């Protein structure tokens, strides 16, 4: 996605979340609380019961940044990788403890979410708790069931895409104005018709 953080103080905010709080399986991309400093910190959490992967990176405020956050499930890697403007900024440690996530019946939320357990239950349990709804600008949100390699990120970070293999959700956030029966609508351009 392209992400713009305003140059103001903010509380904890969920950017993107698919999470089952009952079995603690899920993925959260979040913005942590910050003052009006020139950058903010984005975190990604993947949890499966008591197993946790997490990573974070800074993002400059008051400009659009291309953000690519990947849960790389290749067995030799099995980690979170976070990219900013097609440069790898951070990685989590490798972990083979995260299995299949059972969260298919849970909604995918953008701009809102719930508390996400982010530390191993065998130690001090800690949580990421949002304190306010998301106050940023998002453009070109794409969800893939494939790893986006650096060359593909560089090539397509500012280009519009059309139905592509492994592209499962694509919100351009450029819905047309005019008369229609819906007050708020976002159209899925992935070809999967996941309009919301």
FENSUL-V205100 format. One record per pair of residues at least 12 apart in sequence whose C-alpha atoms are under 10 Angstrom apart, sorted by the first residue. I is the first residue (numbers start at 1). J is the second residue. Records with the same first field share a line. If there is no record, write none. Layout:
BEGIN
I = J  J
END
This chain:
BEGIN
1 = 64  65  66  67  68  69  84  138  139  140  141  142  143  157  158  170  171  172
2 = 63  64  65  66  67  68  84  85  137  138  139  140  141  142  157  158  172
3 = 15  59  60  61  62  63  64  65  66  67  84  136  137  138  139  140  141
4 = 59  60  61  62  63  64  65  66  135  136  137  138  139
5 = 31  38  39  40  59  60  61  62  63  64  65  134  135  136  137  138
6 = 36  38  39  40  60  61  62  63  64  135  136  137
7 = 35  36  37  38  39  40  60  61  62  63
8 = 34  35  36  37  38  39  40  61  62  135
9 = 33  34  35  36  37  40
10 = 31  32  33  34  35  36  40  131  132  133  134  135  136
11 = 31  32  33  34  35  129  130  131  132  133  134  135
12 = 30  31  32  33  34  41  42  128  129  130  131  132  133  134
13 = 29  30  31  32  33  42  111  112  113  114  128  129  130  131  132  133  134  135  136
14 = 28  29  30  31  32  42  43  109  110  111  112  113  114  115  116  128  129  130  131  132  133  134  135
15 = 28  29  30  31  42  43  44  109  110  111  112  113  130  133  134  135  136  138
16 = 28  29  30  31  44  108  109  110  111  112  113  134  141
17 = 29  30  44  45  106  107  108  109  110  111  112  113  114  116
18 = 46  103  104  105  106  107  108  109  110  113  114
19 = 46  47  48  101  102  103  104  105  106  107  108  109  113  114  115  116
20 = 47  48  49  101  102  103  104  105  106  107  114  116
21 = 49  103  106  114  115  116  117
22 = 49  103
23 = 47  48  49  50  101  102  103
24 = 46  47  48  49  50  51  52  101  102  103  116  117  118
25 = 46  47  48  49  50  51  52  98  99  100  101  102  103  116  117
26 = 45  46  47  48  49  52  100  101  102  103  104  106  116  117
27 = 44  45  46  47  48  53  54  71  101  103  108  116
28 = 43  44  45  46  47  54  108  109  110  113  114  115  116  118  128
29 = 42  43  44  45  46  54  55  56  69  110  111  113
30 = 42  43  44  45  56  111  112  113  128  129  130  134
31 = 43  44  56  57  58  59  128  130  134  135  136
32 = 56  128  129  130  131
33 = 130  131  132
36 = 61
37 = 60  61
38 = 58  59  60  61  62
39 = 57  58  59  60  61  62
40 = 57  58  59  60  61
41 = 56  57  58  59  60  61
42 = 55  56  57  58  59  67  69  82
43 = 55  56  57  58  69  82  128
44 = 56  57  69  70  71  80  81  82  92  118
45 = 71  80  92  116  117  118  119  128
46 = 71  79  80  98  101  116  117  118
47 = 97  98  99  101  116  117  118  119  120
48 = 97  98  99  100  101  102  103
49 = 97  98  99  101  102  117  120  121
50 = 97  98  117  118  119  120  121  122  123  125
51 = 95  96  97  98  99  118  119  120  121  122
52 = 92  95  97  98  117  118  119  120  121
53 = 71  78  79  80  91  92  93  94  95  97  98  118  119  120
54 = 71  79  80  81  91  92  93  118  119
55 = 69  79  80  81  82  89  90  91  92  93
56 = 69  80  81  82  83  89  90  91  92
57 = 81  82  83  84  88  89  90  91
58 = 84  89  90
59 = 84  85
60 = 84
61 = 136
62 = 136
63 = 137
64 = 85  137  138  139
65 = 83  84  85  86  138  157
66 = 83  84  85  86  87  138  139  140  153  154  157  158
67 = 82  83  84  85  86  87  141  153  157
68 = 81  82  83  84  85  86  87  88  141  142  143  147  148  149  150  153  157
69 = 81  82  83  84  88  90  91  143  147  148
70 = 82  83  91  143  144  145  146  147  148  149
71 = 91  92  145  146  147
72 = 91  94  146  147  148
73 = 94  95  96  98  99  146  147
74 = 96  147
75 = 94  95  96
76 = 94  95  96
77 = 91  92  93  94  95  96
78 = 92  93  94  95  96  97  98
79 = 91  92  93  94  95  96  98
80 = 92  93  94  95
81 = 93  147
83 = 148  150  153
84 = 153
85 = 150  153  154  157
86 = 148  149  150  151  152  153  154  155  156  157
87 = 150  153  154
88 = 150
110 = 133  134  138  141
111 = 132  133  134  135  136  137  138
112 = 130  131  132  133  134
113 = 129  130  132  133  134
114 = 128  129  130  131
115 = 127  128  129  130  131
116 = 128  129  130
117 = 129
137 = 173
138 = 171  172  173
139 = 170  171  172  173  174
140 = 157  158  159  160  161  170  171  172  173  174  189
141 = 169  170  171  172  173  188
142 = 161  167  168  169  170  171  172  188  189  190
143 = 166  167  168  169  170  171  190
144 = 164  165  166  167  168  169  170  190
145 = 165  166  167  168  169
146 = 165  166  167  168
147 = 166
160 = 172  189
161 = 189  190
162 = 189  190  191
163 = 189  190  191  192
164 = 189  190  191
165 = 190  191
166 = 190
167 = 189  190  191  192
168 = 188  189  190  191  192  193  194
169 = 187  188  189  190  191  192  193  194  195
170 = 186  187  188  189  190  191  192  193  194  195
171 = 186  187  188  189  190  194  195  196
172 = 186  187  188  189  190
173 = 185  186  187  188  189
174 = 186  187
175 = 187
184 = 196
END
